[in-house]
Amino acid sequence: MATKKLTMHHFFGNPYYRGKHILLVAGKAFTSKTGEGISKLIDEARIKYPKDIPEVAYIRQKGLFTV
């Protein structure tokens, strides 16, 4: 049985992740509601997974725009 590889595309289409920061590293996903929280997760990921490059994104809430 094959496992699906997580990609950012999976998170952009899921309403559960709206308003959250997403970190993908080594096939694992981590979330945070704040930029400070995701920064701490990135630091931990760099130590735990030194050979992997983390992907980070913020999924904006529907209907909110930044000007």
Secondary structure, DSSP 8 states (H G I E B T S, - for coil): -------HHHHHT-GGGTTEEEEEETTEEEEESSHHHHHHHHHHHHHH-TTS--EEEEE--TT----
